């Protein structure tokens, strides 16, 4: 589905006439007969050499791991791809404290409908994980911050880049997997970083407020070209070879050429924020942050990503007790309990 059409499909509820169990409500031991989006598909082999599929299935509430063992893999593996909407039959079970779906059959939706009939009222937008926040409200909040950026040249650059890429910025995730990995995730993440940086300028008045806010808003803009297909994101050709830091730097550089800068160092300082926001060379930064504004953006970028990992992992965890199962990206278990005063 074209990106520009997809935004019109984000709604709530499941109108199609199937017993759809939202992923976040699935429990062990349930039979599954419903539609999903395929986020990832990888073919592997067991120690004995039998082929099986590792799949990530999604709906609007989240995602779940799935496995199709040898028999199902032989029958169905060639009939669907990442980004397809599929009809799945199977069952849920728990493996290493995480819920997964054991797939007995999986067919591309068009194939299923050709054989068993049209699913009345089916809306693919209902199967795509998306931000819990209102996308238009987040966009308006970003625009409000942009209007406060000084000097006017920096405000113009930021405004032009946002306007030229509005649809993509509203739809793309911030990552394929680990944080803000859903429709609207890039906008949500960028807003979190920008709000955090803006608040920090009140406590640290030596920060260049306009530069810091512009850098926060634009720090990940290269992801709209690093990734492709926001519904089932994967790295693009330039994303594989260049990466979003340098892609974003180039987008800023091209736009800056259209503007007459009183101080030509200002756009370079903005570029520096973008190419250094991973903080350390071993984490993918082109350079380490060398300005106060770049350090601020790096720290709030890191905070936004990690807190999103915590929230999503705790919400989806099935471990009994006050602590989650192991969270690999953060390399720890996380407290998810409810305090006696009702505060979680």
C-alpha positions as CSV (number, residue, x, y, z in Angstrom):
1,X,0.0,0.0,0.0
2,X,1.5,3.4,-0.9
3,X,2.6,5.4,2.1
4,X,0.3,8.3,1.4
5,X,-2.7,6.1,1.3
6,X,-1.8,4.2,4.4
7,X,-2.3,7.1,6.8
8,X,-6.0,7.0,6.0
9,X,-6.3,3.5,7.3
10,X,-5.3,4.0,10.9
11,X,-8.4,3.5,12.9
12,X,-9.5,1.5,16.0
13,X,-11.5,-1.7,16.4
14,X,-11.6,-4.8,14.2
15,X,-14.6,-4.8,11.9
16,X,-13.8,-7.9,9.8
17,X,-15.9,-10.9,10.8
18,X,-13.2,-13.1,12.5
19,X,-12.4,-13.9,16.1
20,X,-9.4,-11.6,16.3
21,X,-7.4,-11.7,19.5
22,X,-5.2,-8.6,19.8
23,X,-1.6,-9.6,20.3
24,X,-1.3,-7.8,23.6
25,X,-4.2,-9.9,24.9
26,X,-2.9,-13.3,23.7
27,X,-2.3,-15.9,26.3
28,X,-0.6,-19.3,26.3
29,X,-2.7,-22.2,25.0
30,X,-5.0,-20.3,22.6
31,X,-5.9,-21.4,19.1
32,X,-5.2,-18.7,16.5
33,X,-7.2,-18.2,13.3
34,X,-6.8,-14.6,12.1
35,X,-4.9,-12.0,10.1
36,X,-1.6,-10.5,10.9
37,X,1.1,-8.3,9.2
38,X,4.4,-10.1,8.6
39,X,7.1,-7.8,10.0
40,X,10.0,-10.2,9.6
41,X,10.6,-13.6,8.0
42,X,13.8,-15.6,8.2
43,X,14.4,-19.2,7.1
44,X,16.7,-21.2,9.3
45,X,17.7,-24.9,9.8
46,X,17.6,-27.1,12.9
47,X,20.6,-29.1,14.0
48,X,19.3,-32.0,12.0
49,X,19.0,-29.8,8.9
50,X,15.3,-29.4,8.8
51,X,14.2,-26.0,7.5
52,X,12.0,-23.8,9.7
53,X,10.8,-20.2,9.7
54,X,11.3,-17.5,12.3
55,X,8.6,-14.9,11.8
56,X,7.5,-11.7,13.5
57,X,3.7,-11.2,13.3
58,X,2.1,-7.9,14.1
59,X,-1.3,-6.1,14.6
60,X,-2.1,-2.7,15.8
61,X,-1.4,-3.6,19.5
62,X,2.1,-4.9,19.0
63,X,4.1,-7.9,17.7
64,X,4.7,-11.5,18.5
65,X,7.3,-14.1,17.5
66,X,6.2,-17.1,15.5
67,X,7.7,-20.4,14.3
68,X,6.7,-22.5,11.4
69,X,8.3,-25.9,11.6
70,X,9.4,-28.2,8.8
71,X,5.9,-29.3,7.5
72,X,4.4,-25.9,7.5
73,X,7.6,-24.4,6.1
74,X,7.6,-26.7,3.1
75,X,4.0,-26.0,2.4
76,X,3.8,-22.2,2.9
77,X,7.3,-20.6,3.0
78,X,7.3,-19.4,-0.6
79,X,3.8,-18.1,-0.5
80,X,4.3,-14.9,1.6
81,X,6.9,-12.2,2.2
82,X,7.8,-9.5,4.7
83,X,5.2,-6.7,4.5
84,X,2.4,-9.1,3.5
85,X,-0.9,-9.3,5.3
86,X,-1.5,-13.0,6.0
87,X,-4.1,-15.3,7.5
88,X,-2.6,-17.6,10.1
89,X,-3.8,-20.8,11.8
90,X,-1.9,-22.1,14.8
91,X,-1.6,-22.0,18.5
92,X,0.2,-20.0,21.2
93,X,2.7,-21.3,23.6
94,X,5.4,-20.0,25.9
95,X,9.1,-20.5,25.2
96,X,11.8,-19.0,27.4
97,X,9.2,-16.9,29.2
98,X,8.0,-15.3,26.0
99,X,4.8,-16.0,24.1
100,X,5.1,-17.2,20.6
101,X,2.7,-18.6,17.9
102,X,3.3,-22.0,16.4
103,X,2.2,-21.7,12.8
104,X,0.3,-24.6,11.3
105,X,-0.7,-22.6,8.1
106,X,0.1,-19.2,6.9
107,X,-1.2,-17.8,3.6
108,X,-1.0,-14.4,2.0
109,X,-4.3,-12.7,2.5
110,X,-5.1,-12.6,-1.3
111,X,-4.3,-16.3,-1.5
112,X,-6.5,-17.1,1.4
113,X,-9.4,-15.0,0.1
114,X,-9.1,-16.6,-3.3
115,X,-9.6,-20.0,-1.8
116,X,-12.0,-19.3,1.1
117,X,-13.8,-16.1,0.2
118,X,-13.5,-12.4,0.8
119,X,-13.1,-11.1,4.4
120,X,-15.8,-8.6,4.7
121,X,-14.7,-5.2,6.2
122,X,-11.1,-6.1,6.5
123,X,-8.9,-3.1,7.1
124,X,-5.1,-3.6,6.8
125,X,-4.4,-0.5,9.0
126,X,-5.7,-2.4,12.0
127,X,-2.8,-4.9,11.7
128,X,0.0,-2.3,11.9
129,X,1.6,-1.3,15.2
130,X,1.3,2.4,15.7
131,X,2.0,5.1,18.3
132,X,-0.4,5.3,21.2
133,X,-0.1,9.1,20.8
134,X,-2.2,11.1,18.3
135,X,0.0,11.7,15.3
136,X,-1.5,15.1,14.3
137,X,-1.2,16.4,17.9
138,X,2.5,15.4,18.0
139,X,3.0,17.1,14.6
140,X,1.4,20.3,15.9
141,X,3.6,20.2,19.0
142,X,6.7,19.8,16.8
143,X,5.6,22.7,14.7
144,X,5.1,24.8,17.9
145,X,8.7,24.2,18.9
146,X,9.9,25.0,15.4
147,X,8.2,28.4,15.5
148,X,10.4,29.3,18.5
149,X,13.7,28.6,16.8
150,X,16.1,31.5,16.4
151,X,17.8,32.7,14.2
152,X,15.2,32.8,11.4
153,X,17.6,31.1,9.0
154,X,17.7,28.0,11.2
155,X,14.0,28.1,11.7
156,X,13.5,28.3,7.9
157,X,15.8,25.3,7.3
158,X,14.0,23.2,9.9
159,X,10.6,24.3,8.6
160,X,11.5,23.4,5.0
161,X,12.8,20.0,5.8
162,X,9.7,19.1,7.9
163,X,7.3,20.4,5.2
164,X,9.0,18.5,2.4
165,X,8.9,15.2,4.4
166,X,5.7,15.6,6.4
167,X,4.0,12.4,5.3
168,X,7.1,10.2,5.9
169,X,7.9,11.8,9.3
170,X,4.3,11.0,10.4
171,X,4.5,7.4,9.3
172,X,8.0,6.0,9.7
173,X,9.1,4.1,12.8
174,X,12.2,5.2,14.6
175,X,13.8,1.8,14.3
176,X,13.1,-1.6,12.7
177,X,13.0,-3.4,16.0
178,X,14.2,-2.1,19.3
179,X,12.6,1.3,20.1
180,X,9.6,3.3,18.8
181,X,9.3,0.5,16.2
182,X,5.8,1.4,15.0
183,X,3.9,3.8,12.7
184,X,4.5,7.3,14.1
185,X,7.5,6.1,16.1
186,X,9.9,8.5,14.4
187,X,7.8,11.5,15.1
188,X,7.1,10.4,18.7
189,X,10.8,9.8,19.4
190,X,11.9,13.1,17.7
191,X,9.3,15.0,19.8
192,X,10.5,13.3,23.0
193,X,14.1,14.3,22.3
194,X,13.1,17.9,21.3
195,X,10.9,18.4,24.4
196,X,13.7,17.1,26.7
197,X,16.3,19.3,25.0
198,X,14.0,22.4,25.1
199,X,13.5,21.9,28.9
200,X,17.2,21.5,29.4
201,X,17.9,24.9,27.9
202,X,16.0,26.5,30.8
203,X,18.3,24.9,33.3
204,X,21.4,25.4,31.2
205,X,21.0,28.8,29.6
206,X,24.5,28.7,28.0
207,X,23.0,26.2,25.5
208,X,22.1,27.7,22.1
209,X,18.4,27.1,22.3
210,X,17.6,27.3,18.6
211,X,20.5,25.1,17.6
212,X,19.7,22.5,20.2
213,X,16.0,22.3,19.3
214,X,16.6,22.2,15.6
215,X,19.2,19.4,16.1
216,X,16.8,17.4,18.3
217,X,14.0,17.6,15.8
218,X,16.2,16.8,12.8
219,X,18.6,14.3,14.4
220,X,17.0,11.2,12.9
221,X,15.5,12.7,9.7
222,X,17.8,10.5,7.7
223,X,15.8,7.5,8.8
224,X,13.1,8.3,6.2
225,X,15.7,7.4,3.6
226,X,17.6,4.8,5.6
227,X,14.5,2.7,5.9
228,X,11.8,1.8,3.4
229,X,8.2,0.6,3.8
230,X,7.1,1.9,7.2
231,X,4.5,-1.0,7.5
232,X,7.3,-3.6,7.5
233,X,10.5,-1.6,7.6
234,X,13.8,-2.8,6.3
235,X,17.0,-1.0,5.3
236,X,17.1,0.7,1.9
237,X,20.2,0.5,-0.3
238,X,21.5,3.8,1.0
239,X,20.6,2.8,4.5
240,X,22.8,-0.3,4.3
241,X,25.7,1.5,2.7
242,X,25.6,5.0,4.3
243,X,23.3,5.0,7.3
244,X,20.9,7.6,8.6
245,X,23.5,9.9,10.3
246,X,25.2,10.7,7.0
247,X,22.0,10.6,5.0
248,X,20.5,13.2,7.5
249,X,23.6,15.3,7.3
250,X,23.3,15.4,3.5
251,X,19.7,16.4,3.6
252,X,20.5,19.3,5.9
253,X,23.5,20.3,3.8
254,X,21.4,20.4,0.6
255,X,18.7,22.5,2.2
256,X,21.3,24.8,3.8
257,X,22.7,25.7,0.3
258,X,19.4,27.4,-0.5
259,X,19.7,29.8,2.5
260,X,22.0,32.9,3.0
261,X,23.7,32.3,6.4
262,X,25.0,35.3,8.3
263,X,27.4,32.9,10.0
264,X,28.3,29.9,7.8
265,X,29.4,27.9,10.8
266,X,25.8,27.5,12.1
267,X,24.6,24.8,9.5
268,X,27.9,23.0,10.2
269,X,27.1,23.0,13.9
270,X,23.7,21.5,13.1
271,X,25.3,18.9,10.9
272,X,27.6,18.0,13.8
273,X,24.6,17.3,16.1
274,X,23.2,14.9,13.5
275,X,26.4,12.9,12.8
276,X,27.4,12.7,16.5
277,X,24.1,11.9,18.2
278,X,25.1,8.2,18.8
279,X,27.6,9.5,21.3
280,X,30.5,7.1,20.8
281,X,32.3,5.8,17.8
282,X,31.6,2.2,18.8
283,X,27.9,3.0,18.8
284,X,28.0,4.3,15.2
285,X,28.7,8.0,15.6
286,X,30.8,9.5,12.8
287,X,32.4,11.7,15.5
288,X,31.9,12.1,19.2
289,X,29.8,15.1,20.3
290,X,32.0,18.2,20.6
291,X,29.4,20.9,21.5
292,X,27.1,21.3,24.4
293,X,24.1,21.1,22.1
294,X,25.3,17.9,20.5
295,X,25.9,16.3,23.9
296,X,22.4,17.3,25.0
297,X,20.8,15.8,21.9
298,X,22.8,12.6,22.3
299,X,21.8,12.2,25.9
300,X,18.1,12.8,25.3
301,X,18.1,10.6,22.3
302,X,19.6,7.8,24.4
303,X,17.1,8.4,27.2
304,X,14.0,8.4,24.8
305,X,15.1,5.1,23.2
306,X,15.9,3.3,26.5
307,X,12.7,4.4,28.2
308,X,10.7,3.3,25.2
309,X,12.4,-0.1,25.4
310,X,11.5,-0.3,29.1
311,X,7.9,0.6,28.6
312,X,7.3,-1.7,25.7
313,X,9.1,-4.7,27.2
314,X,7.3,-4.4,30.5
315,X,3.9,-4.0,28.8
316,X,4.5,-7.2,26.7
317,X,6.2,-9.3,29.3
318,X,4.6,-12.5,30.5
319,X,6.9,-13.4,33.3
320,X,5.2,-14.0,36.7
321,X,6.2,-11.6,39.5
322,X,7.6,-8.1,39.8
323,X,10.3,-8.4,37.3
324,X,10.3,-9.1,33.5
325,X,12.2,-11.7,31.7
326,X,15.6,-10.8,30.3
327,X,15.6,-7.7,28.1
328,X,18.5,-8.3,25.7
329,X,19.1,-4.8,24.4
330,X,19.4,-3.4,27.9
331,X,21.1,-6.6,29.2
332,X,18.9,-6.9,32.4
333,X,15.6,-7.7,33.9
334,X,13.3,-4.8,34.6
335,X,11.0,-4.0,37.5
336,X,7.3,-4.0,36.4
337,X,5.5,-4.3,39.7
338,X,2.7,-2.2,41.2
339,X,3.4,-0.4,44.4
340,X,0.9,-0.6,47.2
341,X,-0.1,3.0,46.8
342,X,-1.1,2.2,43.2
343,X,1.9,3.8,41.6
344,X,3.6,1.5,39.0
